[in-house]
């Protein structure tokens, strides 16, 4: 699989998730509010995504070839860009 094919695969997954859970901006804003309540500190949607990317990186330490984790990182990175651009 080429890098372009892999990114198309990740994009298709993001599209499916958007249909299931709604817009990334809305979902990660909701998560940020919830995490802020749990942690007692202000958490931003971008911080949520960075933490989720870090979770996937930690999992890759145990299995560097786990394609699902690599795909999720690409998807979260795309959603992070989307959320940051929406905040401008």
Protein Blocks (a to p, Z undefined) as FASTA:
>chain_A
ZZklmmmmmmmmmmmmmmmnopfklmmmmmmmmmmmmnopacdfklmmmmmmmmmmmmmm
mmmmlmklmmmmmmmmmmmmmmmmmmZZ
